[in-house]
Amino acid sequence: MNGVWAAVPVKAFAGAKQRLGSVLTPAQRQALAAAMLEDVLTALAAAPLAGIVVNTLDPSAAALARAYGAEVISDDAASGHTGAVAAMGRWLIAAGRPAMLALPGDIPRVTAAEIATLCAAAGPAPSFAIAPARDERGSNAVLLAPPASVPLRFGEDSFFPHLDASRRVGIMPKVVPLPGIGLDIDTPEDLDLLRRGTPERRGHVDRVLAVLPPATRRT
């Protein structure tokens, strides 16, 4: 699909990933969040997309996004994932953009090839394609054409409700499981999977992981 814009909501790095607080210090969590975002932006910049928009209030995240050629907005950035994505959808509609790929900044194993696969699967508008989290509970990447064609409500159990929401507006959803997109990093278990899945060191997140302790409880 042509004309797809990536839409990435980003919370403040300070205080990020608090569910990892049992294994990482605040400074380590902040470094991890920044590195994961940079790996996501690296994949997006290499993918066949029309553009990238990042919604954030964090100055460091905004500077990082602009370094990768992204547009930066802050509309409803503090209202949670759903509100931030909705604001980017409105921004894209106002700019005349035909499609939105909403994805988070904490899926560091996403690749440009996976993004291309999801875009190709979406088909012509109106369309809705989704790449679920590895446990098929969360919605890790959602492609909508037009950008507000399906009402979105993100959360830990949003995948099946999003499929239902798409059907209710008359769009047959396309489910595209993708391992890189599927691994979002929220818990110590996720962190262990991130380590075990890539014995070779690659990407910004791996340089951070190399100096982090194993994901065991801090004392």
N, C-alpha and C positions, 0 to 999 in steps of 0.2 A: 504494500500500500504506500502510495506517495503522499507527501505532505504531513507526515506524522511528527508531532512535537513531543519530546519527552518532558514530563512534569514531575519534579522531584521536591517533595516537602522535606525540610531539614530543621530539626529542633536545634536549640543552642548546644554547642559542644560541651559547655560547662554543665555538669550534672547529667550528662548523657549516660545511657545504658546502666541505669541504677540496678537492674536485675543482675548485673555482673558485679555488684558491690561486695559480694562475699569472696570474690577471687581477684579483683583488681582494685587498685586505688583510684580515687577520682582523676588524678593526672593520667593514669594509664587508660582509663575509660575515655577520657577526652582525646588522647592520642589515637586510640583505636577508632573512635567515631570519625575523626578527620581523615584517617587513612582509608577507611571503608568508603567514605564519600568520594575521595579522590579516585579510587578504583572504579566506582560506579561511573563517575564523570569520564574517566579514560575510555571505558567501554562505549558510553553514549557518543562520545566525540568521534569514535571510529566506526560507528554504526551508520546505516543508510537512513538518517533522520533529517528532517527539514530544520530542526533546531532544538534547543534545550531551554527550559525555563525552570528556575529554582526559586522556591518560596521560603524565605528564611529571615529572621531578625538577627542572626549571628553574623557579626562583621567578618570573622575569619572564614566562615562558610561562604559568605557572599563573595569575598575576594577570590576564594578558590574556584567558585563557579565561574566568575568572570574570566579567570585565567584559562578556562576551557571553552570560552566563547559563549557561555550561557547568558541569557537574560535573567535578571534578578528582580523579584518583586517581594513585597512584605505584607500583602493584603491577607488578613486573617491568618497570618503565620502562627499566631499564638493560640489559635482556636482548635488545635489538634489536627491529626492527619486528615480526617474527612473535610474539615473546614478549609484547610490549606489547599487540598486538591481541588475542591469546588471553586476556590478563588482563582486558581490557575486555569480551570476550565472556562470561567467567565472571561479571563484575560485573553485566552486563545480565541474564543468566539468573537470578542470585540475586535481582535486583530485579523479576523477572517481566516483563521487556521482550521483545516478540515478534520483533524484527528488529534487525539491526545493519548499518550502512553504514560500512565501514572505508575511510578515505581519509587520505592524508598531508597534512602542513601545507605542502607546497612546490608546490602547484598553484594559483598565484594567479589564473589566468584562469577557474577554476571559477565557475559562476553558479548562482543559486537555480533557474533554469529547467532547467539540466542535471541538478541533483539531483532535481527533480521528475520529469523524464523517466526517470531511472534507477529511481526508486521506482515509477513507473507501469508500467515494463516488467517488474518483478520478478514480479508476479502473486501469488496466494495461496500461503501456506506449504504444504508446504516448497518453497522457491524459492532460486535462486541467479542473480544478475545481476552482470555485470562490465563495467566500462569500462576498456579497455586503455590503456597508454601509446601514444604516437603511433607508435612503432616496433613495436607489438604484441609486445613482450617483457615489459614489466612489467605489474603489475596495479594500476592507479592508483586504482580504486574498486571495492569488492566489497560487494555487498548479500546478506546471508544471513538467511533466515527458516526456522527459529529461528537465533539467533546462532551456534550451534556446529554447524550442520547439515553443514558441509563442512570438512574439515581444511585449514588454510591454511599456506602456507609462502612468504613473500615473498622477492623477490630480482630480479635483473635479467632473469631468464628464467622468471618465474613464471606468465605468462599462460596458456600452453597446458597446463602441469601443473595449474593450477587448473581448467581446463575438464575435464581428465581426472578430477581428484579429485571434481568434482561428478557426473560420469556414474557413477563407481564407487559412489557412495552412492544412485544411482537418481534423481538430480535432473538434468533437462535444463537446461544452462546457457543463459542469455540474454546475448548479447554486444551491448553498446550503445556504439558508438564516439561519443565526445563530445570536441570539440576542446579545450575549456577544461580538462577533467579530464585529457585526454591529454598535456598539456604540463607535465611536472614538470621542475624546474630543478636540474640536477646538474652540467652541463658548460658551458664557454664557448659551445658551439654552441647549447645550450638558452637561454642568456642572450641571445644574438643573436636567436633566434627570438622570445623574449619581447619584445624591443625592436621588431622589425620588424612583429610582428603587430598592434600597437596604436599607430598614429600619434598618436591622441588620448591625452592624459594622464588616467588614471582609476585610482582605487584607491591603496592605501597603497604598493604595490610601485612604482608609477610615480613617486611622489615620491622614493623612494630611487634609482630608475634615473636620474632627472633629474640627480643629482649624482654619479653613478658614471661612471668613464671607459668608453670603448668596450671590449668584451670582447677586448682584445688582450693579449698577454703583458706582464706587468710587468717592468721592468728594475731 
